[in-house]
Amino acid sequence: MTEEPCQCSDCQRFYKEHDRLIREFPTFKQQQELNWASIQSFRTLCNKVTNELQRQLSERESTEEICSDEKYFSETEITETLDELESVNAYLYSIEALMERIFDTKISKNFESKFKEIANELAPDPLNMDRLILNRLFHQTPDSPDKRNIN
């Protein structure tokens, strides 16, 4: 009895992105660079949103005005979001520290061809065991967006 891959929209999106990243970045060095860029872009975006929310919060405190405009968030919402973003940024710094260790790892160019070979085998296979394991883990993650109660 073979295990069928999950067909939910989250997993289908994961499969598609997983395969695309392997196909488009099939070497060790490319994966290092891709992951580094991803972490940095996430940090940049989180920091920018954090700064903007802090600015809005400080403007409200200085003017003590409550705007009724829909584009403004309540002070409580801003404060809660800032707390969450602070946690995310701490996690991202931790990931960055780990990624620096990964960047210390060098793979001979001779072995980069092995990565490409495996990538060609791995990416198109919808029943790949690694993918099924990742899928199972994805559904067991308690902080997965579909598993959290978002107000």
WOBELPE-V417612 format. One line per field, one symbol per residue. psi: psi as a letter, one per 20 degrees, with the letter a starting at -180 (. if undefined). burial: # if it has 9 or more other ideal C-beta (glycine too) atoms within 8 Angstrom, else .. A space follows every 10 residues. Layout:
BEGIN
psi: ???
burial: ???
END
This chain:
BEGIN
psi: oqpqqqjqhg hggggggggg hgghmjrggh hggghghggg hggggggggg gghhggghgg hhikqopiph iqqqhggggg gggghggghg ghhggggghh hhhipppqhh ihhhggghgh hggioikphg ghghggggii ohjqhiiqop .
burial: ....#....# ##.##..### ###.####.# ######..## .##..##.## ..##.##..# .......... .......##. ##..##.##. .##.##..#. .#....#... ##..##..## .##...#... ##.##..##. ...#...... .
END
